[in-house]
């Protein structure tokens, strides 16, 4: 019996079980599904390479003796089948995202974006990087300016700026807020493939820390998120950004903050000391977010759904149907509330087989989401540009502000309000 080979196969089998089956309840088992299944769920190819290398090495060493050796080889084949299932689920994300864009923006969303922009969006997914270098998220054409201060809370009030090395002017701005359940996390961990992609396309991207529990509670996290928006609006021009076009994004807890910030523009209750700052945004991008309340005894509601109204900006929401940390049912309720009350589009991509924190690496799934976010934001920019032109031609544009995005051709499922 090749003991070393058996240990390797058994360990990969353990990880693959949680990636394939992903039990959600009880809660401790759901957490095990997340911790043990995450890496394999996004990087099944690396696990396949590992199994293949171990199998070849075992045969070369002549350690495959019947019957025990061949039983382990058979187990490795079964595990590989499970990994193929995981990979197929990841590949299905591309179709899911495309369908979500049509469902949320309407069948004619490409007409709004326009042919020149669509040509820029067409690209081959970085398959070589996904298969061989999924951790390599940096791009040589993007410059990161680290640890800029936006508040007085030490390291928790620092942000990084990402921009193209050519330093283009008036690029749209993406602000990203990290995950961590409001108790941990840092600004340069999640969604970096998205940040580097958009920065390489001329965006000015901002990734920010914010204050955490137990030192602070709600609404202090949200106050920090709004401070980041205010900072970007005040300082974006120094780094080549357009302060009039800001998209706020976040992962998990950061998605909660991004959604709440997008739904409470210029609310003085969440802007102590900077109530006059404009914290409105053009759109929100929420990845595997939690949208429930943060505490039961809050003076102000802490769930973003409490602030949904007709003026909500366009939303892009992506969540995994096998997320064992934030169950998908709550996300569906939040999306339904948005679609019921908002006058703007809601794109919802429920990703087959996806676990929590799917944005840590290059993968078939996350790169499909990145493609979708890029298409969604291109639609938002084109719609806003069209609104500016119609406002200027019809009434004159005296304020420079843009109203709700037009919903031309929108066909998403929605209840009448």
N, C-alpha and C positions, 0 to 999 in steps of 0.2 A: 504493500500500500504506500504510494508516494505521499507522505504526510504533508510536506510543504505545499505540494500541488493541491491537496485536499483542502488545506487551510485557505489558500487563495481562492479556490472555487467557492467554498462555503461562504467566505466573506463577501464576495461579489454577489452570490445568490441572496444573501441577507439584504444587501443594499437594493438589489433588483426587486425583491419582494415588496419592499416599501414603495418603490417607484411605480410598480405595476398595480398593486392592490391599493396602497395608500389608505389603510383604515383611518376613518376620521374620529371615531368615538370608541371608547371613552377618551377624555381629554389627554391623559398621559400617552395613550397609544397614538393619538393624532400628532402629538409632539414628536414621538419616535418616527412617525412617517415623514415628518418634515426634516428632522435632522439626518436621518439615515437615507432618505430617498431623494433629497434635493439634488445632489451632485450628479447622480446617475440619471435622474429625470431630465436634466439639461445636457448632460455630456455622456450619453450612452456609448458613443463611439470610443471614447477613451477606455471605458470598461471592457468593450469588445477587444480592443487592442491588448489590454492587460491579460484577458483570458487567452487570447490567441498566442501571445508571447509565452505565457506560462505553459500552455499545452505543447507548443513546439519545443520548448526547453526540456520539458519532461520526457518527450519522445526521444530527443537527441541524447539525453542522459541515459536512456534505456530503463527508465523507472516505471514504465507502464506495464505491469505484470498482471495477467488475469488472476482472479476475476475482479479484485478490488480496483486496480488501475483503470480498467475499462469502465467500471461503474462511475468513477470520478469523471472520466472523459464524457460519458453520457450525461452526467449532471451538468458539465460545462456546456454541452450542446443545448440542454434545456434552458439554462440561464441565458445563453446567447439568443435563443428564441424570444425570451422575455425582453431582452435589450432591444431586439428588432421591433417589438411591439411599442416600446417606449419611443424609439426613433420615429416610427410611423406617426405616432400621436404628435410628436413635435413638428413633423413636416406638415401635418394637417392645419397648423396654425395659420399658414399663409392663406389658405382658402377661407378660413374663418374670419380673418381680418378683412379680406377683400369683400366678403359678404356683409360684414358689419359696416363697412364704409358705404356700401350701396343702401343698406337698410337705414343707416343714420342720416346720410347726406342726400339720398335720392339717387336714382339711376343715372341722372345727368350730372353728377358731381364733377366728372372730368371736364365737362363743357365749361363749368365755372372756373376751374383751374386754368384751362387753356392749353393749347398744344405746346407752346415753348416750355412752359413749366413741366408739363407731362414728360417731355423729352428729357428734361433734367432729372425727373424722378425715376425714369427707367434705368435700372441697374441690375447687374448680376449679383445675387447674394454672395457674400464672401465665403464660398463653400470651403476653400482651402483653409482659411482661417478657422472656420467652424470645426472642421475635421481634425486639424493638426495644431492649431494655436488658439484655442478658445479664450485663453486668459490674456492674450495680447490685445487690449482694447485701445491703447494709445495710437495716435496718428501723428506722423512726422510733420504734417502741415498745420497742426493745431498747437497753439501756445497756451500753457496754463499759468495764470498769475495767481499765486496761492496766498491765503491768509490775509485777505483784506478785511478791515474791521468795519462793521455796520452798526454796532451797538457797544454798550459798556459792560457786557457780561463775560469778558475774558474770551477764552477759546470757544465758548458756546455761541459767541456772536462774531464768528469769522466766516468768510465765504471765499470761494475760489472763482475766478473768471477764466473762461475758455474762449479763445478767439482764433480765427485763421491768422497764420503768420503774415499774410499780406496786409493785415489790418484794414479790412474793408470798412466803409462808413455806413451808418444807418441800417445795420443789420437787425432783424427782429430778435427779441430776447426770450430765452427760455430760462426759467428759474426752477431748480429741482431741490426738493426737500427729502432727506433720507428716511429710511425706516428705523425701527428699533423699539416700537411699543411705547414711545415717549420716555423710556428709561435708559436708552443706549443709542449708539449709532454715531456715524461721522459722515462728513460731506463728500468724501472721495471714494465711496464704495459702490453704491448702487447706480444703475442706469448709465454707466460710463460709456457703453457702446452707443447709446442714444446721444449723450452729450457730445462725444467726439464726432459722431456722424453729422449732427446739425452744425457744430462749430466749423467743420470742414466745408460745409455748404454756405458759410457766410453768416451764420447766427452768432450772437453773443450769448454764451451759456453761463449761468451762475449756479453754483452748487453751494448750499449754505448749511452750517450748523444752526441749532436752536437750543434754547434752554430745556432741561429735562427734569423729570421727577426723580427723587422726591424734593429737590430744591425748590421747584416751582410746580404749579398745576395750571389747569385751564383757567383763564384764557391766555396765560403768559406764553405758551408755545405759539399760539395764533398771533399774539402781538409781535413776536419775533418774525414770523412769516411775513406779516405786513410791513415790518421794518425793512425786510429784504426787498420787498416790492418797491417801497418808497426809496430805498437806496439805489436800486436799479434805475428808477425813473429820474433820480437826481444826478446820477454819475455815469449812466450808460454812455453818454456822448464822449466821455473821456476814453472809452475803450472801443468805440466804434458801434455802439448800439443805438437803436431807435427807441426812445423812451415812450413813444406812443403805441408801441406794439409789444406787449408782454404776454407770454403764455406761462402759467404757473403749473408745475408738475410735481408729483411726489410718488413715493413708494410706501405702501402699507400705512404706518402712522403719518408719513409725509403726504400720502394721498388724502388722508383725513384733513390735514392742514391746508393742502392745496385746494381741496373742494370747498372747505369752509371759507378760506380767504377769497376764492372766486365768487362765492355767494353773498359775501358781506362787504362789497366795495365801499370804502370811505365811511364805514360805520365808526363813529367816534367812540363807542363802547370798547372797541378793540384797537384803538389808536391813541392811547394816552400820551400826551406830549407831542403828538404829531397828527392831530386831528385834521389839519388842513392839507395833509399830503394826499395825493391821488393814488389810491391802491386798487383801482379797477384793473381788470385784465381782459385780454382779448379772448382767451379760451383756457380750459383746464384739461390736464392729462393726468389720469389717476391709474396707477398700476397696483394691482392686488391690494386695494385699500380696505381699511376698516372705516365704516361710516356710522357706527353707533355712538352712544353717549360715552363720555369719559368718566363721569361720576353722576350719582343720582341727586346730589344736594347742591347743584350749581345754581347760582343766581341767574345766569344766562344759559340758554340751551347750548350744549356742547356737541350735539350731533349735527352734521352739516345739513341733513334733510330738513331740519327745522327752519332753514333759511332759504329754501328753494322757492322761487317765484318766477313770474314771467320774464324778468330781466336777467335771469341766469345766462351766463355766456355759453357758447358751445362746449360740450364735454366729450372727451375721449376716455372711455373706461375699459380697462382690460383686466380680466380676472380668470383664474384657473378653476375648472370645474372639479378638480381634486385638491384644492387648497384645504389643508387640514388645520391651519392656524386661524384664518378668517374664512368661515364657511360661505359658500357662494350664495346661499339663500338670502342673506342680509344685503348682499351687493345687488341682487336682482330687485329687491324692494326699493333700494335707493335709486336705481336706474329707472324703475317704473314711476317713482315719484317725480324724478326729473322730467321724464317724457310727458307726464300728465300735466305738469305746471309750467314748464319752461317754454318760451317762445322760440328758442333756438335749438338746433339739432343736438342729439345725443347719440354718439357712436358707442356701441357696447359689443366688445369682442370677448365671448366666453370661451376660453382656450381649452381644447380637449386635452386632458391628461396633465394640465399644468398644476404645479405645486406653488406654494408661497415663494417669494424671492426669486422669481425666474429671470431677473434682470442683472445677475451678477457676472455673466459670461456671454461671449458670443455663442449662440446656439441657433438651431433651426427655428425654434419658437421665438426667442427674443428678437432675433434679427427680422423676423416677419412682423413683430410688433413695432420695431423701429421703422420699418417700411411704412406701416400703417400710420404711425404718428407723423412721419414726414409728409405723407399724403394728406392727412387731416389738417395739419398746420398750413400746408400749401393752399388748401381750400379756404381756410380761415383768412389767410392773407389776401387771397384773390377776392373773397367776398367783401372784406373790409375796403379793399381798393375800389371795388365796384360801387360800394355804398358812398365812399367819398366822392367819386365822380358824379353820381346821381345827385348827391346833396349839393355839390358845387354848381352843377348845371341847372338844377331846379330851384334852389333857394339861395345859393351862395353859402359858402362855408365860413362863418364868422368865428366860430369857437375852436375849430380844429378837432372837435370831438366826434367820435363815431358812435352811432346808436346800435341797436341790436342787429346782428348779422341777418341778412335776408335769407329766407329758407326756400329759395327757388327749387322746385322739383323735389322737395323733401317728401319721402314716402315711408318714413319709419313708423312702426307700430306705436300708436299713441291713443290714449283716451281723450275724449273731448273734455275741455275744462270749462 
